[in-house]
């Protein structure tokens, strides 16, 4: 998907969710921890938000992250070159949405961590569960204050996201993971 079109789509979806809840830009900034000017730029399609910024907004609105990416709930083949994606951490962290559907509190992502990537993911509220399976490579994960642990190809880990997480690819090879997110307390039907 063209990055400029995706930026515009995200802005339109954000405005829709904000107005649906009768929130001002200031209300949404307070709810999400994202500045009012940044929210305004995203809504106008003049700023390409980072993954972290969109996660904060989605958590504050209590909607699935992919709500910004989907517009049509109909069945379709999701070709790799058409999958909406974002990058973060100097393009070392790539997130591809592989499944989401409005009104369903479940999302799937294919995430690529290039060598040297260290990605911080903020807590996203009570009632959200995350499951990660390593498809290739090796992933080091730190959840909250726990000691970091490493999972290899085929291994998986599940946890609640009410605490922060750090994902790291300390190797010189690509690490690719499948990330499933379940929002057990989603309040909005999209």
KASUL-V741213 format. One record per pair of residues at least 12 apart in sequence whose ideal C-beta (glycine too) atoms are under 10 Angstrom apart, sorted by the first residue. I is the first residue (numbers start at 0). GAP is how many residues later the second one is. D is the distance in whole Angstrom. If there is no record, write none. Layout:
i gap d
I GAP D
I GAP D
This chain:
i gap d
0 68 9
0 80 8
0 81 6
0 82 7
0 83 5
0 84 8
0 96 10
2 45 7
2 81 10
2 82 9
2 83 9
2 84 10
3 41 8
3 44 9
4 40 9
4 79 10
5 39 10
5 42 8
5 62 9
5 63 8
5 78 6
5 79 8
5 80 8
6 34 10
6 35 8
6 37 10
6 38 5
6 39 8
6 40 8
6 41 5
6 42 8
7 36 9
7 37 4
7 38 10
8 36 8
8 59 7
8 60 8
8 61 9
8 62 7
8 75 8
9 32 6
9 33 9
9 35 8
9 37 9
9 38 8
9 39 7
9 44 7
9 47 9
9 57 10
9 58 5
9 59 8
9 74 9
9 76 9
10 28 10
10 29 10
10 30 8
10 31 5
10 32 5
10 33 6
10 34 4
10 35 8
10 36 8
10 37 10
10 38 9
10 57 9
11 31 8
11 32 10
11 33 8
11 56 9
11 59 9
12 29 10
12 30 9
12 50 9
12 54 6
12 55 5
12 56 8
12 57 8
12 58 8
12 177 9
13 14 8
13 25 7
13 26 10
13 28 6
13 29 5
13 30 10
13 31 10
13 35 9
13 40 9
13 43 7
13 44 10
13 47 9
13 53 9
13 54 7
14 24 9
14 25 10
14 27 9
14 28 5
14 29 9
14 30 10
15 27 10
15 51 9
15 52 10
15 174 9
16 40 8
16 41 9
16 44 5
16 46 6
16 50 7
16 51 9
16 171 8
16 173 8
17 13 10
17 21 8
17 25 7
17 39 9
17 43 8
18 24 10
19 41 9
19 168 8
19 170 9
20 40 7
20 41 10
20 42 10
20 166 10
20 167 8
22 16 10
22 37 10
22 38 9
23 12 9
23 15 10
24 12 9
24 13 10
24 14 5
24 15 6
24 18 8
25 13 9
26 12 10
27 12 10
27 15 9
27 29 8
27 32 7
27 33 8
28 28 10
28 31 9
29 30 9
30 25 10
30 26 9
30 28 9
30 29 4
30 30 7
30 31 9
31 21 9
31 22 10
31 23 10
31 24 5
31 25 5
31 26 9
31 27 7
31 28 3
31 29 7
32 20 10
32 23 6
32 24 9
32 26 9
32 27 7
32 89 9
33 15 8
33 18 10
33 19 6
33 20 9
33 22 5
33 23 6
33 26 8
34 18 10
37 12 10
37 15 7
37 18 10
37 19 9
38 14 9
38 18 7
41 12 8
41 15 8
41 26 9
47 38 9
47 39 10
48 19 9
48 37 8
48 39 10
49 36 7
49 37 8
49 38 5
49 39 9
49 43 10
50 14 8
50 34 10
50 35 5
50 36 8
50 37 4
50 38 9
50 42 7
50 43 9
50 44 6
50 58 10
50 60 10
50 68 8
50 70 8
51 34 10
51 36 6
51 37 9
51 41 10
51 67 9
51 68 7
51 69 7
51 70 7
52 33 10
52 35 9
53 12 10
53 13 10
53 14 6
53 15 9
53 32 7
53 34 10
53 41 9
54 31 10
54 33 10
54 40 10
54 66 7
54 67 7
54 68 10
54 69 6
54 106 9
55 66 7
55 68 8
57 49 10
57 66 7
57 67 9
57 70 10
57 123 10
57 125 9
58 63 8
58 64 8
58 65 4
58 66 5
58 69 8
58 102 8
58 124 10
59 64 9
59 65 8
60 126 9
60 127 7
61 43 10
61 62 9
61 63 7
61 65 9
61 66 9
61 121 7
61 123 7
61 124 6
61 125 5
61 126 7
62 39 10
62 42 9
62 120 8
62 123 7
62 124 8
62 125 5
62 126 10
62 127 7
63 33 10
63 36 6
63 37 9
63 38 9
63 39 9
63 40 8
63 41 6
63 42 8
63 43 5
63 64 9
63 117 7
63 118 9
63 119 6
63 122 7
63 124 9
63 126 8
64 21 10
64 30 9
64 32 8
64 35 8
64 42 6
64 44 8
64 59 9
64 116 7
64 118 9
65 18 8
65 31 5
65 32 9
65 33 8
65 34 3
65 35 8
65 36 9
65 38 9
65 40 9
65 41 5
65 42 9
65 43 8
65 115 9
65 124 9
66 33 7
66 35 7
66 36 10
66 40 9
66 119 10
66 121 8
66 123 5
67 16 8
67 18 10
67 29 9
67 32 10
68 14 9
68 15 4
68 16 9
68 17 9
68 28 5
68 31 6
68 38 9
69 14 8
69 27 8
69 29 10
69 30 5
69 31 7
69 32 6
69 34 10
69 37 9
69 120 8
70 31 8
70 119 10
71 29 9
71 30 9
72 27 9
72 28 5
72 29 5
72 30 7
72 31 8
72 117 9
73 27 9
74 26 9
77 18 9
77 19 8
77 20 6
77 21 7
77 22 10
77 30 10
79 16 8
79 18 9
79 30 9
82 12 10
82 13 5
82 14 6
82 15 6
82 16 10
82 26 9
82 27 8
83 12 7
83 13 5
83 14 10
83 16 9
84 12 7
84 13 10
84 24 9
84 25 9
84 26 10
84 27 9
85 23 10
86 25 9
86 27 10
87 29 9
87 31 6
87 32 9
87 33 10
88 24 9
88 25 9
88 27 9
88 28 6
88 29 7
88 30 5
88 31 8
88 78 10
89 24 9
89 26 9
89 27 9
90 23 8
90 26 9
91 20 9
91 21 7
91 22 4
91 23 8
91 24 6
91 25 4
91 26 8
91 27 8
91 77 8
92 18 7
92 19 8
92 20 6
92 21 8
92 24 5
92 25 9
92 26 4
92 27 10
92 28 10
92 74 8
92 76 9
93 15 10
93 16 9
93 17 7
93 18 4
93 19 8
93 20 8
93 23 9
93 80 10
93 82 9
94 14 5
94 15 8
94 16 5
94 17 8
94 24 9
94 84 8
95 12 10
95 13 6
95 14 4
95 15 7
95 16 8
95 80 10
95 83 10
96 12 6
96 13 8
97 12 5
97 13 10
97 80 8
97 81 9
97 82 10
98 81 9
99 81 9
99 90 9
100 89 9
101 86 10
101 87 8
101 88 4
102 83 9
102 85 9
102 86 5
102 87 5
103 78 10
103 79 9
103 82 9
103 85 9
103 86 9
104 22 9
104 23 9
104 76 9
104 77 6
104 78 4
104 79 7
104 80 8
104 81 4
104 82 10
104 83 9
104 84 10
104 85 10
105 23 10
105 74 7
105 75 7
105 76 5
105 77 7
105 78 10
105 80 9
106 23 10
106 72 8
106 73 7
106 74 5
106 75 8
106 76 8
107 23 10
107 70 7
107 71 7
107 72 5
107 73 8
108 21 10
108 23 10
108 68 8
108 69 7
108 70 4
108 71 8
108 72 7
109 25 8
109 66 7
109 67 8
109 68 6
109 69 8
110 21 8
110 24 9
110 28 9
110 56 8
110 64 9
110 65 7
110 66 5
110 67 8
110 68 5
111 23 9
111 24 9
111 25 9
111 57 9
111 62 6
111 63 7
111 64 5
111 65 8
112 21 10
112 24 8
112 25 10
112 26 7
112 27 10
112 54 6
112 55 8
112 56 4
112 57 10
112 58 9
112 61 7
112 62 4
112 63 8
112 64 7
113 23 10
113 55 7
113 59 9
113 60 6
113 61 8
113 62 10
114 22 9
114 54 6
114 55 8
114 56 6
114 57 5
114 58 6
114 59 7
114 60 8
115 52 9
115 53 7
115 54 8
115 55 9
115 56 8
116 22 10
116 50 8
116 51 7
116 52 5
116 53 9
116 57 10
116 58 8
117 22 9
117 24 10
117 48 7
117 49 8
117 50 5
117 51 8
117 52 8
118 46 9
118 47 7
118 48 5
118 49 7
118 50 9
119 22 9
119 44 7
119 45 8
119 46 5
119 47 8
119 48 10
120 22 10
120 40 8
120 42 10
120 43 6
120 44 5
120 45 7
120 46 7
120 58 10
121 39 9
121 41 9
121 42 5
121 43 8
122 21 9
122 37 9
122 38 6
122 39 5
122 40 5
122 41 5
122 42 8
123 36 9
123 37 4
123 38 8
123 39 10
123 40 9
123 41 9
123 57 9
123 59 9
124 35 10
124 36 7
124 37 6
124 58 9
124 60 8
125 34 8
125 35 9
125 36 5
125 58 9
125 59 7
126 33 8
126 34 9
126 35 8
126 55 9
126 56 7
126 57 4
126 58 3
126 59 8
126 60 10
127 31 10
127 32 7
127 33 4
127 34 7
127 53 7
127 54 7
127 55 5
127 56 7
127 57 8
127 58 9
128 29 7
128 30 7
128 31 6
128 32 7
128 33 10
128 51 8
128 52 7
128 53 5
128 54 8
128 55 7
129 13 10
129 27 9
129 28 7
129 29 6
129 30 8
129 31 5
129 35 8
129 49 7
129 50 7
129 51 5
129 52 8
130 25 6
130 26 7
130 27 4
130 28 8
130 47 8
130 48 7
130 49 4
130 50 8
130 51 8
131 19 8
131 23 9
131 24 6
131 25 5
131 26 8
131 27 9
131 33 9
131 35 8
131 45 5
131 46 7
131 47 5
131 48 8
131 49 10
132 18 9
132 20 9
132 21 7
132 22 7
132 23 4
132 24 8
132 25 10
132 43 10
132 44 6
132 45 5
132 46 8
132 47 8
133 16 9
133 17 5
133 18 6
133 19 5
133 20 7
133 21 5
133 22 7
133 23 9
133 41 7
133 42 8
133 43 5
133 44 8
134 18 7
134 19 8
134 39 10
134 40 8
134 41 4
134 42 6
134 43 6
135 16 10
135 17 6
135 18 10
135 37 8
135 38 7
135 39 7
135 40 5
135 41 9
136 14 10
136 15 8
136 16 7
136 32 6
136 34 6
136 35 10
136 36 5
136 37 6
136 38 3
136 39 6
136 40 8
137 12 6
137 13 7
137 14 5
137 15 7
137 17 9
137 30 10
137 31 7
137 32 8
137 33 6
137 35 8
137 37 6
138 12 5
138 13 8
138 14 9
138 16 8
138 18 9
138 28 6
138 29 7
138 30 7
138 31 9
138 32 9
138 36 5
138 37 9
138 38 6
139 26 8
139 27 7
139 28 4
139 29 8
139 30 6
139 31 9
139 35 9
140 16 6
140 18 9
140 24 7
140 25 7
140 26 6
140 27 8
140 36 10
141 22 9
141 23 7
141 24 4
141 25 8
141 26 8
142 14 8
142 16 6
142 17 9
142 18 9
142 20 6
142 21 8
142 22 5
142 23 8
142 24 10
143 15 9
143 16 10
143 18 9
143 19 4
143 20 6
143 21 8
143 22 10
144 18 8
144 19 9
145 13 9
145 17 9
145 19 10
147 18 7
147 20 8
147 22 10
149 18 9
149 20 8
149 21 10
150 24 10
150 26 9
151 23 10
152 22 9
152 23 9
152 24 10
155 21 9
155 22 8
155 24 9
156 20 10
157 22 9
157 24 10
159 24 9
160 20 8
160 21 10
160 22 10
166 12 9
